[in-house]
Amino acid sequence: MPEGDAVRRTADRLDRALAGQTLTGSDLRVPQLATTDLTGAIVERTATHGKHLLTRLVAGDGTPLTLHTHLKMEGSWRVVAPGARWPGPAHDARVVLRSARADAVGFLLGIVELLPSADEGSVVGHLGPDLLGGWTPDDEAQALARLTAAPGRALGTALLDQRVVAGLGTIWMSEVCFVQGLHPRRPVADVADPLRLLRRARLLLRSGLEHGQPLTTGDRRNPVWVYRRQRQPCLRCRTTIEAGTVGEPGRERTTYWCPHCQPDGP
């Protein structure tokens, strides 16, 4: 599943194509919106909150609307010249937004909803602060409170919970735990400085946005410390990287760690 930085890049791509444009056509290929026509709506911008995309429009009658989409595991947004061939099969398209500048096509989107912009809280209000958002002192305090609310919870599980902070997935969770020298299966209570951990997570996610890919090592030949490097030597100490799972039952995710750099105990 794309993580917060990749989703933000998707939003930026949609903005370059559609922001300020009047839609010349639309096709919402989900049952609940099959008869909805957004032709004539003006696209303001596409915002994000964690892994959620919020394309804000003003309908022809002046009503502010938000097209809420989520990529889930397989979804993507593609932008092509008006009338150009799509880079994917038509039967996978869930949303088509057409303008004089470009066509934007959402393939295999996991969520497609249209709602009044004033109701955006109903779809993202339950999420924790967005690590790529404005990140005010209040956001920081709220994220810290949410992270430490369940001290016995495994750190990796807590960081993957979008209700704690929004935007982290398995890549960034694995990498921030390594950088902080913390085993992802240790309880949150063992984190000596959880605020420093959150700030580092934000910095890493922003670096991924700026570089266009995870680059936690600073070396494009070996861009990540532990993610998907099981059975390979640690780039820092040469100990063999291990893999295992964290997450709520039924929603487990694979994570990676160096047993030397991230000891599973005091």
Rosetta blueprint (number, residue, H / E / L):
1 M L
2 P L
3 E L
4 G H
5 D H
6 A H
7 V H
8 R H
9 R H
10 T H
11 A H
12 D H
13 R H
14 L H
15 D H
16 R H
17 A H
18 L H
19 A L
20 G L
21 Q L
22 T E
23 L E
24 T E
25 G E
26 S E
27 D E
28 L E
29 R L
30 V L
31 P H
32 Q H
33 L H
34 A L
35 T L
36 T L
37 D L
38 L L
39 T L
40 G L
41 A L
42 I E
43 V E
44 E E
45 R E
46 T E
47 A E
48 T E
49 H E
50 G L
51 K L
52 H E
53 L E
54 L E
55 T E
56 R E
57 L E
58 V E
59 A L
60 G L
61 D L
62 G L
63 T L
64 P E
65 L E
66 T E
67 L E
68 H E
69 T E
70 H E
71 L L
72 K L
73 M L
74 E L
75 G L
76 S E
77 W E
78 R E
79 V E
80 V E
81 A L
82 P L
83 G L
84 A L
85 R L
86 W L
87 P L
88 G L
89 P L
90 A H
91 H H
92 D H
93 A E
94 R E
95 V E
96 V E
97 L E
98 R E
99 S E
100 A L
101 R L
102 A L
103 D E
104 A E
105 V E
106 G E
107 F E
108 L L
109 L L
110 G L
111 I E
112 V E
113 E E
114 L E
115 L E
116 P E
117 S H
118 A H
119 D H
120 E L
121 G H
122 S H
123 V H
124 V H
125 G L
126 H L
127 L L
128 G L
129 P L
130 D E
131 L L
132 L L
133 G L
134 G L
135 W L
136 T L
137 P H
138 D H
139 D H
140 E H
141 A H
142 Q H
143 A H
144 L H
145 A H
146 R H
147 L H
148 T H
149 A L
150 A L
151 P L
152 G L
153 R L
154 A E
155 L H
156 G H
157 T H
158 A H
159 L H
160 L H
161 D L
162 Q L
163 R L
164 V L
165 V L
166 A E
167 G L
168 L L
169 G L
170 T H
171 I H
172 W H
173 M H
174 S H
175 E H
176 V H
177 C H
178 F H
179 V H
180 Q L
181 G L
182 L L
183 H L
184 P L
185 R L
186 R L
187 P E
188 V H
189 A H
190 D H
191 V L
192 A L
193 D L
194 P H
195 L H
196 R H
197 L H
198 L H
199 R H
200 R H
201 A H
202 R H
203 L H
204 L H
205 L H
206 R H
207 S H
208 G H
209 L H
210 E H
211 H H
212 G L
213 Q L
214 P L
215 L L
216 T L
217 T L
218 G L
219 D L
220 R L
221 R L
222 N L
223 P L
224 V L
225 W L
226 V L
227 Y L
228 R L
229 R L
230 Q L
231 R L
232 Q L
233 P E
234 C L
235 L L
236 R L
237 C L
238 R L
239 T L
240 T E
241 I L
242 E E
243 A E
244 G E
245 T E
246 V E
247 G L
248 E L
249 P L
250 G L
251 R L
252 E L
253 R E
254 T E
255 T E
256 Y E
257 W E
258 C L
259 P L
260 H L
261 C L
262 Q L
263 P L
264 D L
265 G L
266 P L
